[in-house]
Amino acid sequence: MTTSYIGQPTSRVDGHAKVIGKAKYAAEFNVPNLTYGYVVSSQIAKGRITKIDASDALNLEGVLQVFTHENAPNTAWFDSSYKDETAPHGSPFRPLHEDKILYSGQPVALVVAETFELARYGATLVRVEYEREIHVTDLDAKREQAYKPTMRPGSEPPPKPRGYAEKAFANAAIQHEAEYASPVEHHNPMESFASTVVWEDDGKKITIYDKTQGAPNSYQYVCNVFGFSKNNVRVISPYVGGAFGSGLRPQYQLFLAVMAARELKRSVRVSLTRQQMFTFGHRPSTVQKLALGAAPNGTLEAVIHEAIAETSQFEDFTENVVNWSGLLYQCDNVKLDYKLTKLDLYTPIDMRAPGAVLGVYALECAMDELAYKVGIDPLELRLKNYAERDQNENKPFSSKELRECYRQGAEKFGWVKRNPEPRSMREGDNLIGWGMATGIWDAQQQKASAKAVLFPDGKLIVSSATADIGTGTYTIMTQIAAETLGLPIDDVTFKLGDSSLPEAPIEGGSWTASSVGSAVKVVCDEVRKKLFKLTQKMDNSPLANASIEDLCFADKQIKLNHDPTQAVSITEVMRHGEVNSIEEETTNQPNSSKQNQYTRNCHSAVFCEVKVDEELGTIRVTRVVSAIAGGRILNPKTARSQILGAVVWGIGMALEEESVIDQKFGRFMNHNLAEYHVPVNADIHDIDVIFVPENDSIVNPLGAKGLGEIGIVGVAAAIANAVFHATGKRIRNLPIMLDKLL
């Protein structure tokens, strides 16, 4: 008998604090004598600043300083000092470094004043004159200048061609060739970026409340750039109001806030406006060419996938866009290519399921088109070409229940009732379409550390410097710790979001549960071992002759497995041992020698129903079934929430989201939540989530694969395929708006 929490639908342990407003975010930590910074943004996309006149702002009583490239203090010299944990190749952006303008919206000045309102007004008085240069912000305009980049850590170059893809395609009985396009998207989390830098009284230390997906990443950046001693900087980020990848890198408000605090020797807060949330990273626009060749029965004979994505003039942002096309389906002739072209925009940044959500969209739409040309059901085509082995790496999968995802998803959706003919299903004035697609994402584990402190009253504090961006990290780590030591969940406190805690990787890539979760399990196991040793030293201990394998930890007690009446309480054990606390800290490394023998992925099958008004062209997604094979599900409640949110985003990607650039100005024009459209409650109808059982002893000790990304992959393709089934019109450039259907 054990205390069982892992796998149970546990409510969020941080939920109450958020509901009552107790949870504080980066711009909500108020300290005495706090000053406020307001950013002045560039009005041109390329050129140089010829003059800045800040005199009117400086004449305002209460304005402390206007920082520009002309008076900004010296910081680190080498590019390497500005490279954070996820930085791509190139020269990272340095705010207020020079007169050169690299993109529209670039910060050109920071007004610091005693109140936010005064800083904001002062910013309107700063006069900036520019010398314009010709900019290019249109991906299509520079496709011919695309080049093969050096891939950043964490992204892999396309595998070498296998077989003879071009020859096989030319000889294929059934051929499909098309181009697919996706626009720039911005993350738009509810919480805007902000940094509150507290200048401590001794003038040596600073505490930073930052919006980030990795407090250690921001901490390292600040120490490297500004030369602070590591003992004199602390970054805290206990709550994050959404991020989706936008917080993986330190954004420019952090630099500006620390710079101002150091120079003024005052506490400073810099928060960005909603419009300024469009002045840093985004999901890159892409154009992709797919060529699929098949035998008359649908067996794939050739896959050719080429992608061009945009990046900035100063960094090479890379993603795994095309690699999935050599992995998802069995095919002996595959050629993949990935290139970048430089535009006068800020460097893109990871956005939920980076690379995969783009590449799989194109591949899965192409597979749907191929199914129609072959004349077989889209699901049958995928099953016919099911990959039992990773041909990219010539490795087996650690586990793969995708076939079961197809079966359970199709059964729940009622796929067997689908009439394959486009425009054949209707309801009144609405054309009904059913579409499906496959999803895939990596199942990764990173090095992570954790600390556990157990007290005689059975209270446990576990900590790691990870983050919770709404994914449920607080909750699942609490569950893991509580179950491992047999404690009530209310007696366990998990601490995160603090650079002074044991180091953890940034929260991204769907690896937090596997990485930090494994570290929490290991450190709690070490506490178990210490408790066990103490039981052996107790007088007349009923557990004296037992091994640790003979014991279970439950209900704040240590019991014999075969006779639970033979037990001692944790309180008894620690008091007898005269121990005030048991403290352990460990670093858990992935078992790379074992893991690297396998390809580790999570998979999904997405089934979708749309209803399209035949006259107006309006599209409603009325049903979605998402069947997920994600290893062990640590908390079905928070896991389902993850998939629901991802599906909603997939609906937005398919039908609504686009950051529109006015090419004349090189500027994002819909830089607000009124005009950057995302799904709202009225857009969302029935979403069913199925977790397909999947056992995997390879991925990590917990068997969990992570769910943050997989839920969005394939959704846009399933919707696009459903729209074609409903209307007979194939829209290959996202988002699918009604003007493209009419």
Stockholm file with secondary structure:
# STOCKHOLM 1.0

chainA/1-742         MTTSYIGQPTSRVDGHAKVIGKAKYAAEFNVPNLTYGYVVSSQIAKGRITKIDASDALNLEGVLQVFTHENAPNTAWFDSSYKDETAPHGSPFRPLHEDKILYSGQPVALVVAETFELARYGATLVRVEYEREIHVTDLDAKREQAYKPTMRPGSEPPPKPRGYAEKAFANAAIQHEAEYASPVEHHNPMESFASTVVWEDDGKKITIYDKTQGAPNSYQYVCNVFGFSKNNVRVISPYVGGAFGSGLRPQYQLFLAVMAARELKRSVRVSLTRQQMFTFGHRPSTVQKLALGAAPNGTLEAVIHEAIAETSQFEDFTENVVNWSGLLYQCDNVKLDYKLTKLDLYTPIDMRAPGAVLGVYALECAMDELAYKVGIDPLELRLKNYAERDQNENKPFSSKELRECYRQGAEKFGWVKRNPEPRSMREGDNLIGWGMATGIWDAQQQKASAKAVLFPDGKLIVSSATADIGTGTYTIMTQIAAETLGLPIDDVTFKLGDSSLPEAPIEGGSWTASSVGSAVKVVCDEVRKKLFKLTQKMDNSPLANASIEDLCFADKQIKLNHDPTQAVSITEVMRHGEVNSIEEETTNQPNSSKQNQYTRNCHSAVFCEVKVDEELGTIRVTRVVSAIAGGRILNPKTARSQILGAVVWGIGMALEEESVIDQKFGRFMNHNLAEYHVPVNADIHDIDVIFVPENDSIVNPLGAKGLGEIGIVGVAAAIANAVFHATGKRIRNLPIMLDKLL
#=GR chainA/1-742 SS CCCCCTTSCCCCTTHHHHHTTCCCCGGGCCCTTCEEEEEEECSSSSEEEEEEECHHHHTSTTEEEEECTTTCCCCCCSGGGGCCTTCCEECCCCTTSCSEECSTTCEEEEEEESSHHHHHHHHHTCEEEEEECCCCCCGGGGGGGCBCCCCCTTCCCCCCCBSCHHHHHHHCSEEEEEEEEECCBCCCCSSCCEEEEEECTTSSCEEEEECCSCHHHHHHHHHHHHCCCGGGEEEECSCCSCCTTTTSSCCHHHHHHHHHHHHHTSCEEEECCTGGGGSSCCBCCEEEEEEEEECTTCCEEEEEEEEEEEECSSEECCCCCSGGGGTSBCCSCEEEEEEEEECSSCCCCCCSSTTHHHHHHHHHHHHHHHHHHHTSCHHHHHHHTBCSEETTTTEEBSCCCHHHHHHHHHHHHTGGGCCCSTTCEEETTEEEEEEEEEEEEECCCCCEEEEEEECTTSCEEEECSCCCSSSSHHHHHHHHHHHHHTCCGGGEEEECSBTTSSCCCCSCTTCHHHHHHHHHHHHHHHHHHHHHHHHHTSTTCTTTTCCGGGEEEETTEEEESSCTTSEEEHHHHHHHTTCSCEEEEEEECCCHHHHTTSBCEEEEEEEEEEEEETTTCCEEEEEEEEEEECBSCSCHHHHHHHHHHHHHHHHHHHHTCCCCEETTTTEESCCSTTTSCCCCGGGCCEEEEEECCCCCSSSCTTCBCCCTTTTTTTHHHHHHHHHHHHHSCCCCBSSCCHHHHC
#=GC SS_cons         CCCCCTTSCCCCTTHHHHHTTCCCCGGGCCCTTCEEEEEEECSSSSEEEEEEECHHHHTSTTEEEEECTTTCCCCCCSGGGGCCTTCCEECCCCTTSCSEECSTTCEEEEEEESSHHHHHHHHHTCEEEEEECCCCCCGGGGGGGCBCCCCCTTCCCCCCCBSCHHHHHHHCSEEEEEEEEECCBCCCCSSCCEEEEEECTTSSCEEEEECCSCHHHHHHHHHHHHCCCGGGEEEECSCCSCCTTTTSSCCHHHHHHHHHHHHHTSCEEEECCTGGGGSSCCBCCEEEEEEEEECTTCCEEEEEEEEEEEECSSEECCCCCSGGGGTSBCCSCEEEEEEEEECSSCCCCCCSSTTHHHHHHHHHHHHHHHHHHHTSCHHHHHHHTBCSEETTTTEEBSCCCHHHHHHHHHHHHTGGGCCCSTTCEEETTEEEEEEEEEEEEECCCCCEEEEEEECTTSCEEEECSCCCSSSSHHHHHHHHHHHHHTCCGGGEEEECSBTTSSCCCCSCTTCHHHHHHHHHHHHHHHHHHHHHHHHHTSTTCTTTTCCGGGEEEETTEEEESSCTTSEEEHHHHHHHTTCSCEEEEEEECCCHHHHTTSBCEEEEEEEEEEEEETTTCCEEEEEEEEEEECBSCSCHHHHHHHHHHHHHHHHHHHHTCCCCEETTTTEESCCSTTTSCCCCGGGCCEEEEEECCCCCSSSCTTCBCCCTTTTTTTHHHHHHHHHHHHHSCCCCBSSCCHHHHC
//
